[in-house]
Amino acid sequence: MTCCTMDAEGVLSLSSNAISAEEALLASQPLGSGLRQSDFSVPGAHCGACISTIEKALTRLPYVKSARVNLTAKRVSCVWYEEMDGKPVNPAGILSAITACGYHAHLFTADLSDDDRVRNQLLLAVGVSGFAAANIMLLSVSIWSGAEAATRDMFHWISAMIAAPTLIYAGRFFYQSAWNALKHGRTNMDVPISLAVTLSYSMSLWETIHHGEHAWFDASVSLLFFLLIGRTLDHVMRDKARAAITGLARLAPRGALLINPDGSKRYAPVDEINVGDLIAVPAGERIPVDATVVAGQSEVDLSIVTGESTPMAVSTGAELKSGAMNLMGSLTIRAAATAKNSLLAEIIGLMEAAEGGRARYRRIADRAASYYSPAVHLLALISFLGWGLIGGDWKQAVLVAVAVLIITCPCALGLAVPVVQVVAAGTLFRRGIMVKDGSAMERLAEIDMVVFDKTGTLTMGRPRLAHRTDAGAYELAVAAGLAAHSRHPLSQALLREAGLHALAFDAVKEIPGAGLEAGTGNGIYRLGNAAFACPERPRGAQQSEAFSEVVLTKDGIELARFYFEDTLRPGADGTIKSVARQGLAVVVMSGDRECVVEATAKTLEIDRWLAGLTPRGKMEECERLGKLGHRILMVGDGINDAPALSVAHVSMAPATAADVGRQAADLVFLHDSLEAVPEAISVSRRAARFIRQNFALAIGYNIIAVPIAIAGYATPLVAAVAMSTSSLIVVANALRLNDRAKLAGRRHPARNTKRSTVGVVSL
Amino acid sequence: MNMLIYLIPIALFMGGLGLFGFLWSLKNGQYDDLEGASWRILDDEDEKMPRP
């Protein structure tokens, strides 16, 4: 349990994400007989210790019946009793138990997805076709080694009987897709597959009935087997891509505490909130809908909504956007929009519009198929007509045409792309980068520009004490002692800086939007913004707006000033340099204020930056760059980045991103370091090279094999050997990618140790 | 050649047994968490982990 515990600081920063009992209850499903099941996604879980830590922590709770971690899906499902000793159970305790072990956990609405069913069907089909292929191949070997007359016929008949149900059961994926394509007047890779399989089976059956010498049962079934492997790998890759929209529903608060006209409070789902309703928002909760503040004072964290890094003070009359986090005091707000018309909903709309754009991307395999399949059909037709017209033997002509179709059947092509992508995704996964979709890797290999968000991406969104004036160890200890009573991010930064040296104060009052105040025998200490801490004296020389400032005073006399800046994400500097070395342009797009963005851009030596952008602005800028012919990699984390993430050619998000951002991104990196960006780019570029090599191998094989088939020398044995060899060569070539990756890992032992904690490939 | 009468059904039956085993394990959720399974085997404690 050493590899993945978080430090106390991490836990501290998580505690503000607590979820209310009502919300947890809304997200759970009843199982009947007093049991309910809740699902949580735990992105941080990655090793055996994580499994046992979480499971033990949960089963220790008295009301939990069972808990099981699924490491592949990084999910925990927990079954618990609704009532314990006659009292309803608070399911939020499950979440805090996971959090207490040091893991980030989110509520997850479990739905047995369609994808899982298709995956199982594909695996079943692989199993069935593998079984059939092995058995038919055994029988075929006997025939090739000299079985004669009646024995050969019997073997053929047995093969035919095994092949028939297999072709119907396992081949249905191809038939359906081919039929669909033909119905719409197109052809795809599945048309030659279906044609070859069906034709070769009927020809073989005809031969068998007429006691012929050759049959192609083995070829048609093993063809299906190889193709299904490719199809399954491909599906497993895409499986990881979950719809962005379902994720959004999870981030948005599920419910809110409505205040009835008579003053009583009622917890209601967000859908039931109408414009004008009064809502109570305690500290640490997200604002459910766009609203105005009616009563109370607080500071809200907008970093995930707009990218603004400093918390904003709000008081009566202030307007709030949904998704912002209430940091300090409790607020009473009046809904200004329904959930459907709030900012989050607007972002869903923007993303839905953007999704269509990315769907236009055609995968390499599809593009290859559009050239390949007409060529193959033409070739088969020409050889059929050629043999029939010139030789006059139409039966022989059909045999040759079938041979051409089988030999050119895109086994190797079907495997060429998915095998490489799965190997590359495994390599990236070991380095803590998750790829949601195979086509994301294809797109990543094509980019020429990288756009970074600032808050949460280039920087951690966690303030750090940059420098202080007049403050010795004593002043720092006083300030930290005051700060210990607040959950404000700046206070926590002060506390971290002071460590154990903080002084203890008894009565500390937190004034939302201003700061902290403590009355002692010595005088009144105040820690907060300048206007609050030393009201008599106007603020002194302003250092720079890029820094957040906190003043410590005693009876209105200034003791010290503290300046905070956002911490750069580890590896940010090196990342920008290596991205530039890879020949890519770098741009910063942020919703934060201009001076803050400028300071960050200067530190990282980035020339092009844009500040103060709205979510729509970011998206439009990405679209504009796309229209100029750039292919953009967008790296971002917040709600405000989500539309830009979906509109960019390809996108990446850190695991700490808002759920929306994570869902919209094609790649997610788990480690803090930003080095994941250049690493992912170089792996996908290498994968693209291997895919091209595989295409070259597959086409080269066809150039050699097709003349043999056209010349009429392709006996079933030759076809079977040629087909399998080409597939094996393609797979072997893809595995070389893995070798290289291992070598590269060995060259950086220091980095490798960190990566090795991520765990085994999950496929 | 008479032994083929026995051998072929036996071969098919054994192959079918393998196929059945695969189908059963797939339905039974044995492939749901491949990564977790590889770690669970290293867990020393004999505590029973019931399936939810």
Chai-1 contact restraints between the chains, C-beta under 6 A:
chainA,res_idxA,chainB,res_idxB,connection_type,confidence,min_distance_angstrom,max_distance_angstrom,comment,restraint_id
A,G48,B,W39,contact,1.0,0.0,6.0,A-B,restraint_1
A,G48,B,L42,contact,1.0,0.0,6.0,A-B,restraint_2
A,I51,B,G36,contact,1.0,0.0,6.0,A-B,restraint_3
A,I51,B,W39,contact,1.0,0.0,6.0,A-B,restraint_4
A,S52,B,D43,contact,1.0,0.0,6.0,A-B,restraint_5
A,S66,B,P50,contact,1.0,0.0,6.0,A-B,restraint_6
A,S66,B,P52,contact,1.0,0.0,6.0,A-B,restraint_7
A,R68,B,P52,contact,1.0,0.0,6.0,A-B,restraint_8
A,N70,B,D33,contact,1.0,0.0,6.0,A-B,restraint_9
A,L71,B,D33,contact,1.0,0.0,6.0,A-B,restraint_10
A,L71,B,E35,contact,1.0,0.0,6.0,A-B,restraint_11
A,L71,B,G36,contact,1.0,0.0,6.0,A-B,restraint_12
A,T72,B,D33,contact,1.0,0.0,6.0,A-B,restraint_13
A,T72,B,L34,contact,1.0,0.0,6.0,A-B,restraint_14
A,T72,B,E35,contact,1.0,0.0,6.0,A-B,restraint_15
A,S77,B,P52,contact,1.0,0.0,6.0,A-B,restraint_16
A,V79,B,P52,contact,1.0,0.0,6.0,A-B,restraint_17
A,L123,B,L26,contact,1.0,0.0,6.0,A-B,restraint_18
A,G127,B,F22,contact,1.0,0.0,6.0,A-B,restraint_19
A,F131,B,G15,contact,1.0,0.0,6.0,A-B,restraint_20
A,F131,B,L19,contact,1.0,0.0,6.0,A-B,restraint_21
A,N135,B,G15,contact,1.0,0.0,6.0,A-B,restraint_22
A,V760,B,E35,contact,1.0,0.0,6.0,A-B,restraint_23
A,V760,B,S38,contact,1.0,0.0,6.0,A-B,restraint_24
A,S762,B,E35,contact,1.0,0.0,6.0,A-B,restraint_25
